[in-house]
Amino acid sequence: MGGGIAGLLLAHKVLDFNPTVFDRRRIPGKKCTGVISYQTFTQLGISKEFIDREFKSIEIRYGDRYSIYINTNVIRLNREKLEIWLDGEVRTKRPNDAVIKGNTVIVGSERYDGLVIDCGGWKGNARWIKAIEYLAEPINEDKIIVYIDKRNVGGFSWIVPLPYGTLIGAISYKDPKLFLPKFNKRIIDVHGGAIPRVRPESKIVTLKLGDSTGLVKTFTGGGIFGIANLLGPLVSGIRNGSFKNYYAKYKTLAKEVRRQYYLTRFLETTWRLLPFIFKLYNERTINVAEEFDLHSLLIRRIPH
């Protein structure tokens, strides 16, 4: 249940089982920044046509004085385009306020029995942070730029240049519009919402995929990393009837996200010290590959 990227991808991987996807939204296609490591992209097992652009460099700026550079290998996934395509490939029932009861999905007076996987959003406790993002006209830039503001504790803003436009966004516990990077390009579209900062449980007892697992990268809010890592074990479990590897993989991922959660909380309490850190590492370069999605490992890449 859940017709976002998690539910649609899973259904597409097991088309021969004739799955049905239930979703409350009338139309598919969620707009988001969608910056993920190339390794995470390959785990999704989808066509490169859904890559808008590849990036080898990210600049993190603190104010107008300090910058740290990251050499990396990330891509911008066009999630909206992917979800629309997947929705046309699988059987979906929209819009429906479906309810899961064990191995049954209830929609009004109708009941659907079988193997049920919860691919809906997060339903537990969380610290919610607000996000807003504009799609503006293209700019001449070849790297992602991230901005850290001393006033925006626990948040950040960004510019992601694409061939057809520029993503300009911010997340904040306050009003994210206050921290948007300055730009003078025409705005084409705007979207936003709230992102859960979750401390996931060490284990789960029901089958889930996507944000319902709580495997959302704490600082950046990315959920595709968790989907990509759980997708293979979940599909294998559906095919062979054993979900041992799925639950083991979840346990490993939950441990990583909990690390991210505590690191983010620590970062928020020491936010005032960031100028000293940026001054110390100003103009330094960190080499990052798959660790882009494993935030708790990044500290090992800080140059000494």
Residue pairs with C-beta under 8 A, 6 or more apart in sequence:
1 7
1 21
1 22
1 23
1 98
1 100
1 105
1 116
1 117
1 118
1 119
1 120
2 21
2 22
2 23
2 118
2 119
2 120
2 121
2 210
2 212
3 21
3 22
3 23
3 25
3 28
3 87
3 92
3 94
3 119
4 23
4 28
4 30
4 83
4 119
4 121
4 210
4 211
5 30
5 79
5 82
5 83
5 86
5 210
5 224
5 227
6 119
6 209
6 210
6 211
6 212
6 223
6 227
7 21
7 23
7 117
7 119
7 120
7 209
7 210
8 21
8 28
8 83
8 86
8 87
8 90
8 92
9 44
9 46
9 86
9 227
9 231
10 19
10 117
10 119
10 209
10 231
10 234
10 235
11 19
11 20
11 21
11 86
11 90
11 91
12 86
12 89
12 90
13 45
13 231
13 235
14 235
14 238
14 239
15 89
15 90
17 238
18 91
19 90
19 91
20 91
20 92
20 93
20 112
21 90
21 91
21 92
21 93
21 119
22 92
22 93
22 96
22 98
22 105
22 107
23 92
23 93
23 94
23 95
23 96
24 94
24 95
24 96
24 97
24 98
25 94
25 95
26 94
26 95
27 94
28 83
28 84
28 86
28 87
28 92
28 94
29 79
29 80
29 81
29 83
29 84
29 87
30 79
30 80
30 83
31 79
31 80
31 133
31 135
31 189
31 191
32 79
32 133
32 191
33 76
33 133
33 158
33 160
33 167
33 169
34 52
34 76
34 77
34 78
34 79
34 224
35 55
35 74
35 75
35 76
35 77
35 144
35 160
35 222
36 74
36 75
36 77
36 222
36 224
36 225
36 228
36 292
36 293
37 72
37 73
37 74
37 75
37 225
37 289
37 290
37 292
37 293
38 54
38 73
38 74
38 75
39 73
39 289
39 290
39 293
40 224
40 225
40 228
40 229
40 290
40 293
41 51
41 75
41 77
41 228
43 228
43 229
43 231
43 232
44 224
44 227
44 228
44 231
45 231
46 82
50 77
50 78
50 81
50 82
50 85
51 75
51 76
51 77
51 78
52 75
52 76
52 77
52 78
52 162
52 163
52 164
53 75
53 76
53 161
53 162
53 163
54 73
54 74
54 75
55 72
55 74
55 75
55 76
55 142
55 143
55 144
56 71
56 72
56 73
56 143
57 69
57 70
57 71
57 72
57 142
57 143
57 144
58 69
58 70
58 72
58 74
58 143
58 144
58 145
58 146
59 67
59 68
59 69
59 70
59 143
59 144
59 145
59 146
60 67
60 68
60 69
60 70
60 146
60 147
60 148
61 67
61 145
61 146
61 147
61 148
62 148
62 150
62 274
62 275
62 278
63 149
63 150
63 275
65 278
65 279
65 282
66 275
66 278
66 279
66 282
67 278
67 282
67 283
68 278
68 281
68 282
68 283
68 284
68 285
68 286
69 283
69 284
69 285
69 286
70 285
70 286
70 287
70 288
70 292
71 285
71 286
71 287
71 288
72 287
72 288
72 289
72 292
73 289
73 292
74 144
74 292
76 160
76 162
76 167
77 224
79 224
93 107
96 107
97 107
98 105
98 106
98 107
99 105
99 106
99 107
100 106
100 116
100 118
102 116
103 113
103 114
103 115
103 116
104 111
104 112
104 113
104 116
105 111
105 112
105 116
106 112
115 207
115 238
116 207
117 207
117 208
117 209
117 234
118 206
118 207
118 208
118 209
118 212
119 208
119 209
119 210
119 212
120 210
120 211
120 212
121 210
121 211
121 212
122 196
122 198
122 211
122 212
122 214
122 216
123 212
124 198
124 214
125 198
126 196
126 197
126 198
127 196
127 197
128 194
128 195
128 196
128 197
129 154
129 155
129 171
129 172
129 173
129 194
129 195
129 197
129 221
130 171
130 172
130 173
130 174
130 175
130 176
130 192
130 193
130 194
130 195
131 169
131 170
131 171
131 176
131 192
131 193
131 194
131 195
131 221
132 169
132 170
132 176
132 177
132 180
132 190
132 191
132 192
133 167
133 168
133 169
133 170
133 190
133 191
133 192
134 167
134 168
134 169
134 180
134 183
134 187
134 188
134 189
134 190
135 165
135 166
135 167
135 168
135 187
135 188
135 189
135 190
135 191
136 165
136 166
136 168
136 183
136 185
136 186
136 187
136 188
137 165
137 166
137 185
137 186
137 188
138 161
138 162
138 163
138 164
138 165
138 166
138 185
139 159
139 161
139 166
139 183
139 185
140 161
141 159
141 161
141 166
142 161
143 161
144 158
144 159
144 160
144 161
145 158
145 159
145 181
146 156
146 157
146 158
147 156
147 157
147 158
147 179
147 181
148 156
148 274
148 278
149 155
149 156
149 157
149 179
150 271
150 272
150 274
150 275
151 178
151 179
152 170
152 172
152 174
152 178
152 179
153 173
153 268
153 271
154 172
154 173
154 264
154 267
154 268
154 271
155 170
155 171
155 172
155 173
155 174
155 176
155 179
156 170
156 171
156 179
156 219
157 168
157 169
157 170
157 171
157 176
157 179
157 180
157 181
158 167
158 168
158 169
158 170
158 181
159 166
159 167
159 168
159 181
159 183
160 166
160 167
161 167
165 188
166 183
166 185
168 180
168 181
168 183
169 176
169 180
169 192
170 176
170 177
170 178
170 179
170 180
170 181
171 195
171 221
172 178
172 179
176 192
195 216
195 221
196 211
196 214
196 216
197 216
197 218
197 221
197 261
197 264
198 214
198 216
198 218
198 257
198 261
199 214
199 257
199 258
199 261
199 262
200 213
200 214
200 215
200 253
200 254
200 257
200 258
201 214
201 254
202 251
202 254
202 255
202 258
203 247
203 250
203 251
203 254
204 213
204 247
204 250
207 234
207 237
207 243
207 246
209 227
209 230
209 231
209 234
210 223
210 226
210 227
211 223
213 226
213 230
213 250
213 253
213 254
214 254
214 257
215 223
215 225
215 226
215 227
215 229
215 230
215 250
215 253
215 254
215 257
216 222
216 223
216 226
216 257
217 223
217 225
217 226
217 257
217 260
217 293
217 295
218 257
218 260
218 261
218 263
218 264
218 295
219 260
219 263
219 264
219 267
219 295
220 295
222 293
225 293
226 253
226 257
229 249
229 253
230 246
230 249
230 250
230 253
233 243
233 245
233 246
233 248
233 249
234 243
234 246
236 245
236 246
237 243
237 244
237 245
237 246
256 294
256 296
259 296
260 295
260 296
263 295
263 296
281 302
281 303
284 302
284 303
285 303
286 298
286 301
286 302
286 303
287 301
288 298
288 301
291 297
291 298
291 300
291 301
